[in-house]
Each structure stands twice: as C-alpha cells, then as structure tokens.
C-alpha cells in the first residue's frame, strides 16, 4: 500500500505543477548574439505543433507512463501476496 501513497503524492505534485507554468514556444530573437560557435535553430517542436503531431507524442508518453505505473502496481500486489504467504 506504500506504493499507492507514493503514486498518489507523485500524481498530486505533477498535477499541481503542470498547471502553474504553461509551455510556450520561445519567441523569435531579434538581437544578434555574438559567440564563436554558430547557433543551430531547433524547429522540431514548432514543426510537430504545426502539423498536430505533438498530441501523438504526448499520448504515446502518457501511455508508456500509465503502463509503467500499472506494472509497478501489479508487481507490488504480487510481492505483498508472497510476503503474506511467507509469514503464514
């Protein structure tokens, strides 16, 4: 049952912090930065957002996370059952 408490606290913290800072694309920089290395622009997030594929990425990540949580819960139940059998 400790696993359920840990997961509940983790989900609560994740849920409360997710609403605090919305994720936005970085604005275009108009200032010229002087550095010795050339700056490479990362357009992957903008391209995924524009094509609507960012939602597919989010769904896949959520599916993997839910699968891992369900696996940990089932593993915790099995271990608890084995511990109970060893005590008897």
PyMOL Python script that loads the backbone (N, CA, C, O; Angstrom):
from pymol import cmd

cmd.read_pdbstr("""\
ATOM      1  N   UNK A   1       0.815  -1.193   0.000  1.00  0.00           N
ATOM      2  CA  UNK A   1       0.000   0.000   0.000  1.00  0.00           C
ATOM      3  C   UNK A   1       0.863   1.263   0.000  1.00  0.00           C
ATOM      4  O   UNK A   1       0.367   2.348  -0.304  1.00  0.00           O
ATOM      5  N   UNK A   2       2.131   1.134   0.333  1.00  0.00           N
ATOM      6  CA  UNK A   2       3.012   2.300   0.300  1.00  0.00           C
ATOM      7  C   UNK A   2       3.162   2.815  -1.123  1.00  0.00           C
ATOM      8  O   UNK A   2       3.295   4.018  -1.348  1.00  0.00           O
ATOM      9  N   UNK A   3       3.138   1.888  -2.088  1.00  0.00           N
ATOM     10  CA  UNK A   3       3.274   2.286  -3.482  1.00  0.00           C
ATOM     11  C   UNK A   3       2.120   3.182  -3.909  1.00  0.00           C
ATOM     12  O   UNK A   3       2.320   4.150  -4.643  1.00  0.00           O
ATOM     13  N   UNK A   4       0.908   2.860  -3.447  1.00  0.00           N
ATOM     14  CA  UNK A   4      -0.250   3.687  -3.789  1.00  0.00           C
ATOM     15  C   UNK A   4      -0.099   5.092  -3.217  1.00  0.00           C
ATOM     16  O   UNK A   4      -0.452   6.068  -3.880  1.00  0.00           O
ATOM     17  N   UNK A   5       0.411   5.206  -2.016  1.00  0.00           N
ATOM     18  CA  UNK A   5       0.616   6.522  -1.413  1.00  0.00           C
ATOM     19  C   UNK A   5       1.662   7.316  -2.183  1.00  0.00           C
ATOM     20  O   UNK A   5       1.484   8.507  -2.439  1.00  0.00           O
ATOM     21  N   UNK A   6       2.746   6.655  -2.549  1.00  0.00           N
ATOM     22  CA  UNK A   6       3.802   7.322  -3.302  1.00  0.00           C
ATOM     23  C   UNK A   6       3.276   7.782  -4.646  1.00  0.00           C
ATOM     24  O   UNK A   6       3.541   8.911  -5.059  1.00  0.00           O
ATOM     25  N   UNK A   7       2.529   6.922  -5.341  1.00  0.00           N
ATOM     26  CA  UNK A   7       1.974   7.290  -6.635  1.00  0.00           C
ATOM     27  C   UNK A   7       0.957   8.418  -6.503  1.00  0.00           C
ATOM     28  O   UNK A   7       0.898   9.301  -7.359  1.00  0.00           O
ATOM     29  N   UNK A   8       0.160   8.397  -5.446  1.00  0.00           N
ATOM     30  CA  UNK A   8      -0.834   9.450  -5.244  1.00  0.00           C
ATOM     31  C   UNK A   8      -0.157  10.793  -5.007  1.00  0.00           C
ATOM     32  O   UNK A   8      -0.570  11.806  -5.572  1.00  0.00           O
ATOM     33  N   UNK A   9       0.874  10.807  -4.179  1.00  0.00           N
ATOM     34  CA  UNK A   9       1.602  12.054  -3.916  1.00  0.00           C
ATOM     35  C   UNK A   9       2.293  12.538  -5.186  1.00  0.00           C
ATOM     36  O   UNK A   9       2.280  13.733  -5.480  1.00  0.00           O
ATOM     37  N   UNK A  10       2.889  11.630  -5.931  1.00  0.00           N
ATOM     38  CA  UNK A  10       3.579  11.981  -7.169  1.00  0.00           C
ATOM     39  C   UNK A  10       2.603  12.570  -8.180  1.00  0.00           C
ATOM     40  O   UNK A  10       2.904  13.584  -8.810  1.00  0.00           O
ATOM     41  N   UNK A  11       1.441  11.950  -8.343  1.00  0.00           N
ATOM     42  CA  UNK A  11       0.429  12.461  -9.272  1.00  0.00           C
ATOM     43  C   UNK A  11      -0.105  13.819  -8.811  1.00  0.00           C
ATOM     44  O   UNK A  11      -0.363  14.694  -9.637  1.00  0.00           O
ATOM     45  N   UNK A  12      -0.271  13.996  -7.511  1.00  0.00           N
ATOM     46  CA  UNK A  12      -0.747  15.273  -6.993  1.00  0.00           C
ATOM     47  C   UNK A  12       0.259  16.384  -7.288  1.00  0.00           C
ATOM     48  O   UNK A  12      -0.116  17.466  -7.740  1.00  0.00           O
ATOM     49  N   UNK A  13       1.526  16.112  -7.031  1.00  0.00           N
ATOM     50  CA  UNK A  13       2.569  17.111  -7.286  1.00  0.00           C
ATOM     51  C   UNK A  13       2.669  17.400  -8.773  1.00  0.00           C
ATOM     52  O   UNK A  13       2.788  18.558  -9.172  1.00  0.00           O
ATOM     53  N   UNK A  14       2.624  16.371  -9.590  1.00  0.00           N
ATOM     54  CA  UNK A  14       2.701  16.561 -11.033  1.00  0.00           C
ATOM     55  C   UNK A  14       1.500  17.352 -11.543  1.00  0.00           C
ATOM     56  O   UNK A  14       1.647  18.225 -12.399  1.00  0.00           O
ATOM     57  N   UNK A  15       0.318  17.050 -11.024  1.00  0.00           N
ATOM     58  CA  UNK A  15      -0.886  17.751 -11.457  1.00  0.00           C
ATOM     59  C   UNK A  15      -0.907  19.203 -11.039  1.00  0.00           C
ATOM     60  O   UNK A  15      -1.368  20.058 -11.795  1.00  0.00           O
ATOM     61  N   UNK A  16      -0.417  19.497  -9.850  1.00  0.00           N
ATOM     62  CA  UNK A  16      -0.439  20.886  -9.397  1.00  0.00           C
ATOM     63  C   UNK A  16       0.636  21.721 -10.075  1.00  0.00           C
ATOM     64  O   UNK A  16       0.419  22.905 -10.333  1.00  0.00           O
ATOM     65  N   UNK A  17       1.776  21.141 -10.365  1.00  0.00           N
ATOM     66  CA  UNK A  17       2.841  21.917 -11.011  1.00  0.00           C
ATOM     67  C   UNK A  17       2.619  22.046 -12.505  1.00  0.00           C
ATOM     68  O   UNK A  17       3.146  22.976 -13.117  1.00  0.00           O
ATOM     69  N   UNK A  18       1.866  21.155 -13.111  1.00  0.00           N
ATOM     70  CA  UNK A  18       1.646  21.231 -14.559  1.00  0.00           C
ATOM     71  C   UNK A  18       0.800  22.446 -14.924  1.00  0.00           C
ATOM     72  O   UNK A  18       0.970  23.010 -16.005  1.00  0.00           O
ATOM     73  N   UNK A  19      -0.089  22.850 -14.057  1.00  0.00           N
ATOM     74  CA  UNK A  19      -0.945  23.988 -14.360  1.00  0.00           C
ATOM     75  C   UNK A  19      -0.318  25.333 -14.045  1.00  0.00           C
ATOM     76  O   UNK A  19      -0.870  26.370 -14.412  1.00  0.00           O
ATOM     77  N   UNK A  20       0.813  25.337 -13.379  1.00  0.00           N
ATOM     78  CA  UNK A  20       1.417  26.602 -12.977  1.00  0.00           C
ATOM     79  C   UNK A  20       2.148  27.302 -14.107  1.00  0.00           C
ATOM     80  O   UNK A  20       2.056  28.522 -14.237  1.00  0.00           O
ATOM     81  N   UNK A  21       2.858  26.568 -14.912  1.00  0.00           N
ATOM     82  CA  UNK A  21       3.673  27.176 -15.960  1.00  0.00           C
ATOM     83  C   UNK A  21       3.310  26.571 -17.308  1.00  0.00           C
ATOM     84  O   UNK A  21       3.800  25.495 -17.650  1.00  0.00           O
ATOM     85  N   UNK A  22       2.459  27.241 -18.080  1.00  0.00           N
ATOM     86  CA  UNK A  22       2.120  26.707 -19.400  1.00  0.00           C
ATOM     87  C   UNK A  22       3.335  26.732 -20.324  1.00  0.00           C
ATOM     88  O   UNK A  22       4.149  27.654 -20.275  1.00  0.00           O
ATOM     89  N   UNK A  23       3.442  25.721 -21.152  1.00  0.00           N
ATOM     90  CA  UNK A  23       4.572  25.604 -22.064  1.00  0.00           C
ATOM     91  C   UNK A  23       4.252  26.387 -23.331  1.00  0.00           C
ATOM     92  O   UNK A  23       3.199  26.208 -23.941  1.00  0.00           O
ATOM     93  N   UNK A  24       5.182  27.258 -23.714  1.00  0.00           N
ATOM     94  CA  UNK A  24       5.009  28.047 -24.926  1.00  0.00           C
ATOM     95  C   UNK A  24       6.298  28.012 -25.717  1.00  0.00           C
ATOM     96  O   UNK A  24       7.381  27.793 -25.175  1.00  0.00           O
ATOM     97  N   UNK A  25       6.154  28.234 -27.014  1.00  0.00           N
ATOM     98  CA  UNK A  25       7.340  28.284 -27.864  1.00  0.00           C
ATOM     99  C   UNK A  25       8.136  29.536 -27.543  1.00  0.00           C
ATOM    100  O   UNK A  25       7.579  30.551 -27.123  1.00  0.00           O
ATOM    101  N   UNK A  26       9.423  29.456 -27.740  1.00  0.00           N
ATOM    102  CA  UNK A  26      10.265  30.605 -27.479  1.00  0.00           C
ATOM    103  C   UNK A  26      10.038  31.664 -28.556  1.00  0.00           C
ATOM    104  O   UNK A  26       9.924  31.337 -29.737  1.00  0.00           O
ATOM    105  N   UNK A  27       9.973  32.937 -28.147  1.00  0.00           N
ATOM    106  CA  UNK A  27       9.770  33.991 -29.145  1.00  0.00           C
ATOM    107  C   UNK A  27      11.010  34.157 -30.013  1.00  0.00           C
ATOM    108  O   UNK A  27      12.121  33.796 -29.623  1.00  0.00           O
ATOM    109  N   UNK A  28      10.791  34.705 -31.184  1.00  0.00           N
ATOM    110  CA  UNK A  28      11.904  34.971 -32.094  1.00  0.00           C
ATOM    111  C   UNK A  28      12.856  35.972 -31.458  1.00  0.00           C
ATOM    112  O   UNK A  28      12.418  36.955 -30.860  1.00  0.00           O
ATOM    113  N   UNK A  29      14.143  35.729 -31.582  1.00  0.00           N
ATOM    114  CA  UNK A  29      15.123  36.646 -31.035  1.00  0.00           C
ATOM    115  C   UNK A  29      15.544  37.626 -32.125  1.00  0.00           C
ATOM    116  O   UNK A  29      16.001  37.222 -33.194  1.00  0.00           O
ATOM    117  N   UNK A  30      15.387  38.903 -31.847  1.00  0.00           N
ATOM    118  CA  UNK A  30      15.764  39.920 -32.831  1.00  0.00           C
ATOM    119  C   UNK A  30      17.159  40.450 -32.575  1.00  0.00           C
ATOM    120  O   UNK A  30      17.754  41.074 -33.454  1.00  0.00           O
ATOM    121  N   UNK A  31      17.693  40.214 -31.383  1.00  0.00           N
ATOM    122  CA  UNK A  31      19.029  40.690 -31.065  1.00  0.00           C
ATOM    123  C   UNK A  31      20.064  39.733 -31.642  1.00  0.00           C
ATOM    124  O   UNK A  31      19.840  38.525 -31.720  1.00  0.00           O
ATOM    125  N   UNK A  32      21.172  40.281 -32.035  1.00  0.00           N
ATOM    126  CA  UNK A  32      22.251  39.477 -32.561  1.00  0.00           C
ATOM    127  C   UNK A  32      23.148  39.071 -31.402  1.00  0.00           C
ATOM    128  O   UNK A  32      23.630  39.917 -30.648  1.00  0.00           O
ATOM    129  N   UNK A  33      23.366  37.773 -31.271  1.00  0.00           N
ATOM    130  CA  UNK A  33      24.249  37.277 -30.216  1.00  0.00           C
ATOM    131  C   UNK A  33      25.611  36.978 -30.830  1.00  0.00           C
ATOM    132  O   UNK A  33      25.713  36.333 -31.873  1.00  0.00           O
ATOM    133  N   UNK A  34      26.630  37.449 -30.175  1.00  0.00           N
ATOM    134  CA  UNK A  34      27.980  37.221 -30.644  1.00  0.00           C
ATOM    135  C   UNK A  34      28.586  36.055 -29.886  1.00  0.00           C
ATOM    136  O   UNK A  34      28.724  36.098 -28.664  1.00  0.00           O
ATOM    137  N   UNK A  35      28.944  35.025 -30.614  1.00  0.00           N
ATOM    138  CA  UNK A  35      29.617  33.882 -29.999  1.00  0.00           C
ATOM    139  C   UNK A  35      30.508  33.240 -31.048  1.00  0.00           C
ATOM    140  O   UNK A  35      30.361  33.485 -32.246  1.00  0.00           O
ATOM    141  N   UNK A  36      31.416  32.432 -30.588  1.00  0.00           N
ATOM    142  CA  UNK A  36      32.343  31.803 -31.515  1.00  0.00           C
ATOM    143  C   UNK A  36      31.707  30.616 -32.232  1.00  0.00           C
ATOM    144  O   UNK A  36      32.107  30.286 -33.348  1.00  0.00           O
ATOM    145  N   UNK A  37      30.713  29.964 -31.600  1.00  0.00           N
ATOM    146  CA  UNK A  37      30.068  28.811 -32.213  1.00  0.00           C
ATOM    147  C   UNK A  37      28.762  29.248 -32.878  1.00  0.00           C
ATOM    148  O   UNK A  37      28.027  30.062 -32.320  1.00  0.00           O
ATOM    149  N   UNK A  38      28.471  28.715 -34.059  1.00  0.00           N
ATOM    150  CA  UNK A  38      27.214  29.077 -34.713  1.00  0.00           C
ATOM    151  C   UNK A  38      26.023  28.478 -33.953  1.00  0.00           C
ATOM    152  O   UNK A  38      26.103  27.361 -33.443  1.00  0.00           O
ATOM    153  N   UNK A  39      24.928  29.227 -33.885  1.00  0.00           N
ATOM    154  CA  UNK A  39      23.728  28.782 -33.186  1.00  0.00           C
ATOM    155  C   UNK A  39      22.853  27.979 -34.144  1.00  0.00           C
ATOM    156  O   UNK A  39      22.515  28.446 -35.231  1.00  0.00           O
ATOM    157  N   UNK A  40      22.492  26.767 -33.727  1.00  0.00           N
ATOM    158  CA  UNK A  40      21.602  25.939 -34.538  1.00  0.00           C
ATOM    159  C   UNK A  40      20.179  26.106 -34.018  1.00  0.00           C
ATOM    160  O   UNK A  40      19.937  26.011 -32.815  1.00  0.00           O
ATOM    161  N   UNK A  41      19.243  26.356 -34.923  1.00  0.00           N
ATOM    162  CA  UNK A  41      17.853  26.523 -34.528  1.00  0.00           C
ATOM    163  C   UNK A  41      17.173  25.167 -34.456  1.00  0.00           C
ATOM    164  O   UNK A  41      17.338  24.336 -35.350  1.00  0.00           O
ATOM    165  N   UNK A  42      16.412  24.942 -33.397  1.00  0.00           N
ATOM    166  CA  UNK A  42      15.683  23.696 -33.233  1.00  0.00           C
ATOM    167  C   UNK A  42      14.231  23.973 -33.586  1.00  0.00           C
ATOM    168  O   UNK A  42      13.530  24.686 -32.868  1.00  0.00           O
ATOM    169  N   UNK A  43      13.796  23.412 -34.680  1.00  0.00           N
ATOM    170  CA  UNK A  43      12.450  23.670 -35.155  1.00  0.00           C
ATOM    171  C   UNK A  43      11.534  22.462 -34.976  1.00  0.00           C
ATOM    172  O   UNK A  43      10.399  22.466 -35.453  1.00  0.00           O
ATOM    173  N   UNK A  44      12.023  21.426 -34.288  1.00  0.00           N
ATOM    174  CA  UNK A  44      11.249  20.201 -34.172  1.00  0.00           C
ATOM    175  C   UNK A  44       9.936  20.431 -33.433  1.00  0.00           C
ATOM    176  O   UNK A  44       8.890  19.962 -33.883  1.00  0.00           O
ATOM    177  N   UNK A  45       9.967  21.145 -32.305  1.00  0.00           N
ATOM    178  CA  UNK A  45       8.757  21.363 -31.525  1.00  0.00           C
ATOM    179  C   UNK A  45       7.751  22.199 -32.303  1.00  0.00           C
ATOM    180  O   UNK A  45       6.551  21.928 -32.262  1.00  0.00           O
ATOM    181  N   UNK A  46       8.237  23.215 -33.010  1.00  0.00           N
ATOM    182  CA  UNK A  46       7.330  24.047 -33.802  1.00  0.00           C
ATOM    183  C   UNK A  46       6.712  23.252 -34.950  1.00  0.00           C
ATOM    184  O   UNK A  46       5.530  23.408 -35.259  1.00  0.00           O
ATOM    185  N   UNK A  47       7.515  22.405 -35.573  1.00  0.00           N
ATOM    186  CA  UNK A  47       7.006  21.595 -36.679  1.00  0.00           C
ATOM    187  C   UNK A  47       5.974  20.589 -36.175  1.00  0.00           C
ATOM    188  O   UNK A  47       4.924  20.417 -36.795  1.00  0.00           O
ATOM    189  N   UNK A  48       6.264  19.925 -35.055  1.00  0.00           N
ATOM    190  CA  UNK A  48       5.307  18.963 -34.508  1.00  0.00           C
ATOM    191  C   UNK A  48       4.014  19.654 -34.097  1.00  0.00           C
ATOM    192  O   UNK A  48       2.928  19.118 -34.316  1.00  0.00           O
ATOM    193  N   UNK A  49       4.122  20.833 -33.507  1.00  0.00           N
ATOM    194  CA  UNK A  49       2.930  21.575 -33.092  1.00  0.00           C
ATOM    195  C   UNK A  49       2.125  22.030 -34.305  1.00  0.00           C
ATOM    196  O   UNK A  49       0.897  21.954 -34.306  1.00  0.00           O
ATOM    197  N   UNK A  50       2.815  22.501 -35.330  1.00  0.00           N
ATOM    198  CA  UNK A  50       2.123  22.989 -36.524  1.00  0.00           C
ATOM    199  C   UNK A  50       1.399  21.849 -37.244  1.00  0.00           C
ATOM    200  O   UNK A  50       0.286  22.036 -37.735  1.00  0.00           O
ATOM    201  N   UNK A  51       2.027  20.666 -37.311  1.00  0.00           N
ATOM    202  CA  UNK A  51       1.422  19.531 -38.002  1.00  0.00           C
ATOM    203  C   UNK A  51       0.417  18.787 -37.136  1.00  0.00           C
ATOM    204  O   UNK A  51      -0.283  17.904 -37.632  1.00  0.00           O
ATOM    205  N   UNK A  52       0.330  19.124 -35.850  1.00  0.00           N
ATOM    206  CA  UNK A  52      -0.615  18.452 -34.962  1.00  0.00           C
ATOM    207  C   UNK A  52      -0.096  17.123 -34.437  1.00  0.00           C
ATOM    208  O   UNK A  52      -0.852  16.368 -33.826  1.00  0.00           O
ATOM    209  N   UNK A  53       1.165  16.825 -34.660  1.00  0.00           N
ATOM    210  CA  UNK A  53       1.732  15.553 -34.220  1.00  0.00           C
ATOM    211  C   UNK A  53       2.217  15.589 -32.774  1.00  0.00           C
ATOM    212  O   UNK A  53       2.551  14.548 -32.209  1.00  0.00           O
ATOM    213  N   UNK A  54       2.257  16.771 -32.174  1.00  0.00           N
ATOM    214  CA  UNK A  54       2.701  16.867 -30.783  1.00  0.00           C
ATOM    215  C   UNK A  54       1.747  16.110 -29.879  1.00  0.00           C
ATOM    216  O   UNK A  54       2.150  15.580 -28.844  1.00  0.00           O
ATOM    217  N   UNK A  55       0.468  16.060 -30.276  1.00  0.00           N
ATOM    218  CA  UNK A  55      -0.512  15.334 -29.474  1.00  0.00           C
ATOM    219  C   UNK A  55      -0.254  13.831 -29.518  1.00  0.00           C
ATOM    220  O   UNK A  55      -0.502  13.130 -28.537  1.00  0.00           O
ATOM    221  N   UNK A  56       0.238  13.337 -30.638  1.00  0.00           N
ATOM    222  CA  UNK A  56       0.597  11.922 -30.742  1.00  0.00           C
ATOM    223  C   UNK A  56       1.757  11.617 -29.802  1.00  0.00           C
ATOM    224  O   UNK A  56       1.761  10.586 -29.131  1.00  0.00           O
ATOM    225  N   UNK A  57       2.728  12.499 -29.755  1.00  0.00           N
ATOM    226  CA  UNK A  57       3.878  12.315 -28.859  1.00  0.00           C
ATOM    227  C   UNK A  57       3.418  12.299 -27.406  1.00  0.00           C
ATOM    228  O   UNK A  57       3.860  11.460 -26.621  1.00  0.00           O
ATOM    229  N   UNK A  58       2.526  13.232 -27.047  1.00  0.00           N
ATOM    230  CA  UNK A  58       2.030  13.302 -25.674  1.00  0.00           C
ATOM    231  C   UNK A  58       1.251  12.039 -25.327  1.00  0.00           C
ATOM    232  O   UNK A  58       1.414  11.502 -24.232  1.00  0.00           O
ATOM    233  N   UNK A  59       0.411  11.557 -26.235  1.00  0.00           N
ATOM    234  CA  UNK A  59      -0.374  10.346 -25.976  1.00  0.00           C
ATOM    235  C   UNK A  59       0.526   9.138 -25.814  1.00  0.00           C
ATOM    236  O   UNK A  59       0.285   8.306 -24.939  1.00  0.00           O
ATOM    237  N   UNK A  60       1.556   9.022 -26.634  1.00  0.00           N
ATOM    238  CA  UNK A  60       2.489   7.890 -26.511  1.00  0.00           C
ATOM    239  C   UNK A  60       3.213   7.940 -25.173  1.00  0.00           C
ATOM    240  O   UNK A  60       3.352   6.915 -24.507  1.00  0.00           O
ATOM    241  N   UNK A  61       3.675   9.119 -24.773  1.00  0.00           N
ATOM    242  CA  UNK A  61       4.361   9.250 -23.485  1.00  0.00           C
ATOM    243  C   UNK A  61       3.433   8.919 -22.323  1.00  0.00           C
ATOM    244  O   UNK A  61       3.840   8.242 -21.378  1.00  0.00           O
ATOM    245  N   UNK A  62       2.193   9.388 -22.383  1.00  0.00           N
ATOM    246  CA  UNK A  62       1.236   9.073 -21.325  1.00  0.00           C
ATOM    247  C   UNK A  62       0.929   7.585 -21.280  1.00  0.00           C
ATOM    248  O   UNK A  62       0.791   7.014 -20.199  1.00  0.00           O
ATOM    249  N   UNK A  63       0.820   6.950 -22.443  1.00  0.00           N
ATOM    250  CA  UNK A  63       0.567   5.508 -22.493  1.00  0.00           C
ATOM    251  C   UNK A  63       1.708   4.733 -21.851  1.00  0.00           C
ATOM    252  O   UNK A  63       1.475   3.788 -21.097  1.00  0.00           O
ATOM    253  N   UNK A  64       2.931   5.129 -22.147  1.00  0.00           N
ATOM    254  CA  UNK A  64       4.092   4.456 -21.555  1.00  0.00           C
ATOM    255  C   UNK A  64       4.097   4.654 -20.042  1.00  0.00           C
ATOM    256  O   UNK A  64       4.338   3.706 -19.294  1.00  0.00           O
ATOM    257  N   UNK A  65       3.835   5.876 -19.587  1.00  0.00           N
ATOM    258  CA  UNK A  65       3.827   6.142 -18.142  1.00  0.00           C
ATOM    259  C   UNK A  65       2.728   5.356 -17.426  1.00  0.00           C
ATOM    260  O   UNK A  65       2.967   4.793 -16.357  1.00  0.00           O
ATOM    261  N   UNK A  66       1.525   5.314 -18.008  1.00  0.00           N
ATOM    262  CA  UNK A  66       0.423   4.557 -17.396  1.00  0.00           C
ATOM    263  C   UNK A  66       0.762   3.076 -17.368  1.00  0.00           C
ATOM    264  O   UNK A  66       0.479   2.393 -16.384  1.00  0.00           O
ATOM    265  N   UNK A  67       1.366   2.573 -18.440  1.00  0.00           N
ATOM    266  CA  UNK A  67       1.779   1.165 -18.470  1.00  0.00           C
ATOM    267  C   UNK A  67       2.797   0.848 -17.388  1.00  0.00           C
ATOM    268  O   UNK A  67       2.716  -0.196 -16.741  1.00  0.00           O
ATOM    269  N   UNK A  68       3.750   1.740 -17.190  1.00  0.00           N
ATOM    270  CA  UNK A  68       4.753   1.520 -16.144  1.00  0.00           C
ATOM    271  C   UNK A  68       4.116   1.543 -14.757  1.00  0.00           C
ATOM    272  O   UNK A  68       4.469   0.734 -13.898  1.00  0.00           O
ATOM    273  N   UNK A  69       3.182   2.462 -14.537  1.00  0.00           N
ATOM    274  CA  UNK A  69       2.521   2.540 -13.235  1.00  0.00           C
ATOM    275  C   UNK A  69       1.695   1.285 -12.985  1.00  0.00           C
ATOM    276  O   UNK A  69       1.731   0.733 -11.885  1.00  0.00           O
ATOM    277  N   UNK A  70       0.946   0.825 -13.997  1.00  0.00           N
ATOM    278  CA  UNK A  70       0.150  -0.399 -13.832  1.00  0.00           C
ATOM    279  C   UNK A  70       1.053  -1.611 -13.563  1.00  0.00           C
ATOM    280  O   UNK A  70       0.709  -2.473 -12.755  1.00  0.00           O
ATOM    281  N   UNK A  71       2.192  -1.674 -14.231  1.00  0.00           N
ATOM    282  CA  UNK A  71       3.123  -2.771 -13.989  1.00  0.00           C
ATOM    283  C   UNK A  71       3.654  -2.725 -12.560  1.00  0.00           C
ATOM    284  O   UNK A  71       3.742  -3.764 -11.905  1.00  0.00           O
ATOM    285  N   UNK A  72       4.009  -1.540 -12.066  1.00  0.00           N
ATOM    286  CA  UNK A  72       4.502  -1.421 -10.699  1.00  0.00           C
ATOM    287  C   UNK A  72       3.435  -1.787  -9.678  1.00  0.00           C
ATOM    288  O   UNK A  72       3.740  -2.409  -8.660  1.00  0.00           O
ATOM    289  N   UNK A  73       2.183  -1.407  -9.938  1.00  0.00           N
ATOM    290  CA  UNK A  73       1.100  -1.750  -9.022  1.00  0.00           C
ATOM    291  C   UNK A  73       0.892  -3.256  -8.990  1.00  0.00           C
ATOM    292  O   UNK A  73       0.738  -3.834  -7.914  1.00  0.00           O
ATOM    293  N   UNK A  74       0.884  -3.902 -10.157  1.00  0.00           N
ATOM    294  CA  UNK A  74       0.700  -5.359 -10.173  1.00  0.00           C
ATOM    295  C   UNK A  74       1.885  -6.064  -9.512  1.00  0.00           C
ATOM    296  O   UNK A  74       1.700  -7.061  -8.814  1.00  0.00           O
ATOM    297  N   UNK A  75       3.081  -5.561  -9.726  1.00  0.00           N
ATOM    298  CA  UNK A  75       4.264  -6.149  -9.095  1.00  0.00           C
ATOM    299  C   UNK A  75       4.209  -5.984  -7.583  1.00  0.00           C
ATOM    300  O   UNK A  75       4.596  -6.893  -6.849  1.00  0.00           O
ATOM    301  N   UNK A  76       3.735  -4.841  -7.110  1.00  0.00           N
ATOM    302  CA  UNK A  76       3.597  -4.608  -5.681  1.00  0.00           C
ATOM    303  C   UNK A  76       2.586  -5.569  -5.068  1.00  0.00           C
ATOM    304  O   UNK A  76       2.806  -6.085  -3.972  1.00  0.00           O
ATOM    305  N   UNK A  77       1.486  -5.812  -5.763  1.00  0.00           N
ATOM    306  CA  UNK A  77       0.484  -6.758  -5.263  1.00  0.00           C
ATOM    307  C   UNK A  77       1.052  -8.172  -5.179  1.00  0.00           C
ATOM    308  O   UNK A  77       0.804  -8.884  -4.207  1.00  0.00           O
ATOM    309  N   UNK A  78       1.807  -8.576  -6.186  1.00  0.00           N
ATOM    310  CA  UNK A  78       2.395  -9.921  -6.178  1.00  0.00           C
ATOM    311  C   UNK A  78       3.394 -10.069  -5.027  1.00  0.00           C
ATOM    312  O   UNK A  78       3.413 -11.092  -4.341  1.00  0.00           O
ATOM    313  N   UNK A  79       4.221  -9.046  -4.821  1.00  0.00           N
ATOM    314  CA  UNK A  79       5.207  -9.112  -3.745  1.00  0.00           C
ATOM    315  C   UNK A  79       4.508  -9.127  -2.388  1.00  0.00           C
ATOM    316  O   UNK A  79       4.923  -9.850  -1.481  1.00  0.00           O
ATOM    317  N   UNK A  80       3.442  -8.325  -2.247  1.00  0.00           N
ATOM    318  CA  UNK A  80       2.696  -8.325  -0.989  1.00  0.00           C
ATOM    319  C   UNK A  80       2.081  -9.686  -0.718  1.00  0.00           C
ATOM    320  O   UNK A  80       2.074 -10.152   0.421  1.00  0.00           O
ATOM    321  N   UNK A  81       1.564 -10.325  -1.757  1.00  0.00           N
ATOM    322  CA  UNK A  81       0.976 -11.661  -1.599  1.00  0.00           C
ATOM    323  C   UNK A  81       2.041 -12.674  -1.182  1.00  0.00           C
ATOM    324  O   UNK A  81       1.793 -13.515  -0.318  1.00  0.00           O
ATOM    325  N   UNK A  82       3.217 -12.598  -1.790  1.00  0.00           N
ATOM    326  CA  UNK A  82       4.305 -13.512  -1.426  1.00  0.00           C
ATOM    327  C   UNK A  82       4.779 -13.267   0.005  1.00  0.00           C
ATOM    328  O   UNK A  82       5.079 -14.218   0.727  1.00  0.00           O
ATOM    329  N   UNK A  83       4.848 -12.007   0.422  1.00  0.00           N
ATOM    330  CA  UNK A  83       5.250 -11.702   1.797  1.00  0.00           C
ATOM    331  C   UNK A  83       4.234 -12.246   2.787  1.00  0.00           C
ATOM    332  O   UNK A  83       4.603 -12.751   3.847  1.00  0.00           O
ATOM    333  N   UNK A  84       2.967 -12.143   2.448  1.00  0.00           N
ATOM    334  CA  UNK A  84       1.920 -12.650   3.320  1.00  0.00           C
ATOM    335  C   UNK A  84       2.000 -14.176   3.422  1.00  0.00           C
ATOM    336  O   UNK A  84       1.791 -14.733   4.500  1.00  0.00           O
ATOM    337  N   UNK A  85       2.298 -14.853   2.317  1.00  0.00           N
ATOM    338  CA  UNK A  85       2.434 -16.314   2.335  1.00  0.00           C
ATOM    339  C   UNK A  85       3.636 -16.747   3.162  1.00  0.00           C
ATOM    340  O   UNK A  85       3.588 -17.786   3.819  1.00  0.00           O
ATOM    341  N   UNK A  86       4.697 -15.978   3.140  1.00  0.00           N
ATOM    342  CA  UNK A  86       5.899 -16.352   3.902  1.00  0.00           C
ATOM    343  C   UNK A  86       5.667 -16.175   5.403  1.00  0.00           C
ATOM    344  O   UNK A  86       6.260 -16.900   6.202  1.00  0.00           O
ATOM    345  N   UNK A  87       4.826 -15.237   5.797  1.00  0.00           N
ATOM    346  CA  UNK A  87       4.536 -15.034   7.215  1.00  0.00           C
ATOM    347  C   UNK A  87       3.690 -16.160   7.775  1.00  0.00           C
ATOM    348  O   UNK A  87       3.790 -16.465   8.964  1.00  0.00           O
ATOM    349  N   UNK A  88       2.867 -16.781   6.961  1.00  0.00           N
ATOM    350  CA  UNK A  88       1.965 -17.834   7.448  1.00  0.00           C
ATOM    351  C   UNK A  88       2.653 -19.139   7.682  1.00  0.00           C
ATOM    352  O   UNK A  88       2.015 -20.109   8.091  1.00  0.00           O
TER     353      UNK A  88
END
""", "prot")
cmd.dss("prot")
cmd.show_as("cartoon", "prot")
cmd.util.cbc("prot")
cmd.orient("prot")
